[in-house]
Structures are given as C-alpha cells and as structure tokens.
C-alpha cells in the first residue's frame, strides 16, 4: 500500500530532522526505507537521491565499518543494476563484497547477496563466465546458510536462469526457472508477484522455444495474479504501479494469444486480449472492454494485427523512456 506508506515515512523523516538533526543515523534508516518504497514504485531518481543521502549520513555519523554503510551502498548498487547502469553498479557491489568478506567471513549470507548483485552487474555487461562463477558461489553459500528451499535461493536461481536464457542455453534456463517456481510456490503466498515473475519468465522462454501452448498457460496464471493485485490495490497510483511491474508479462500474454495455440474461439481471445490491455493501463471499465471486444471479434487475423499494433506502441514507449 504505497500511497499509505509514503506519508508515514515522510512524517518520520520530518520528526527525525527536527528532533535529532540532519545527520542522525536514525534519519538515515528512515531515508533508506523511503528510498526502497520509491524504488518499488519505479521512482528511481527519487530513490537514488535518498540512498545517497542515507549513505552520506551514515558514513559521517557512524564508524566506517558500520554494517549500514554497506547496506545503503548495496541498495544503491541494486538500483543501478535495475536501471542498466551496470558499470556503476559493479564498482559499488565489488566494494561491498570486499567489505562483507572481510568483516563477516566468506560464508555469510550477506556475502552471498553481494556475490549475486555483482554477478548481475557482470551479466548485464556480457561477462557471462565471471557472472556464472559468482552466481554458483552465491547459491552454494546461501544454500548452506538458509537451506535449499528458501526464497533467497529462488531469487538467485531466477537470475541465473535469466543469464542462461540470454546465452540461449534454454534447457539449463528452464530447469532453474522450474526449481525457482517450485520454491516460490512452496514458501510464498499464492498471489505473490515473485511467483508471477517466474511464470512470466517461463512463458517468455517457451515462446522463444516455439511452445506457445505452454507460454499461454503460464501467462494466464501470471496475469491472474496481477489481476488480483491490481483489483485489490488501495489507490489509483498503487494500481498503476502493479500494472507497470508486470508490463513485460502482459506483453508476453498478448504474444501468446496471437498464435492461438489451443485453437480457441477468436471472439474469446479478442475479449481476453483487451482485458489484458486494460490491466496494462490499469484504467477503463468492463463495459469499455466488452464494446471493444465486440468491435474486433471478427477473426484471428484482425486480433493478431490489433495485438501487434499494441505491442509496437509499447515498444515505442519503452524506447522513449
């Protein structure tokens, strides 16, 4: 509930600044928490400023070896990875890894997290050999620290599978996605977005392997999770954020629908495609969807063209951003 959380964080920050001063470690913690909220909303510029301010306060007011120094730096590096700023992220994660290995020991879970983050930076730059080495080491440490069925393991498996997919090592990628999904379905709530993420990854992979029937089934499950999350969101901004998080998944769903691998009635697919489009925008009404579906329910060809036009528009939007 982002809309409800933000004013609470802002109030806590204002109270800290007034009561404790602008350089107090507690203020840094609240700045970091607000930055994480902004990161989850895709407000990367705002998050970056807060992460940097939190880090500067901690470095100034605490011991240089205080764990929060590494934590706030790690969060900033994670943000850079998400933005595709892999060189900057690599520099940060390498420093944090060195610090954590020195202060926590080579087998600590936080070391595994830093290894994973650094591997992600390497993978983004195409340095797959080094990334694979770090991913494997991170998984080995994490499995020893928390066991083989912990959500942290699923996260690492998902990232490593994505790297294999980029290299067209599809059988290895699918095996890791499957294992990640099994862990997440076992340990997370049924409508958790991480389950949808792995389902979407499998669907995208199966489209690449020319297996649209499997892709469509997985996409439908993922879209159903986000339909629930969007419907249950408490504000329009939260609904928009949920829709944005699954934009790629919705596009994959539409791609699978254009193939019609299960030979379903075209009118049904048209209706489904517009419901997916509506979720992508998190706007509109069911009546609008029904009218649009009736208008275009004329056959596979028109449906395919309509969806392709939509995907082209989405691609143009993504390039512009």
Secondary structure, DSSP 4 states (H G I P E B T S, - for coil): -HHHHHHHHHHHHHHHHHHT-TT-HHHHHHHHHHHHHHHHTT-HHHHHHHHHHHHHHHHHHS-TT-HHHHHHHHHHHHHHHHHT-HHHHHHHHHHHHHHHHHHH-TT-HHHHHHHHHHHHHHHHTT-HHHHHHHHHHHHHHHHHHH-TTSHHHHHHHHHHHHHHHHTT-HHHHHHHHHHHHHHHHHHS-TT-HHHHHHHHHHHHHHHHTT-HHHHHHHHHHHHHHHHHHHHH-SSHHHHHHHHHHTHHHHHHHHHHHHHTTT---HHHHHHHHHHHHHHHHT-S-HHHHHHHHHHH-S-HHHHHHHHHHHHHHHHHHHHH-
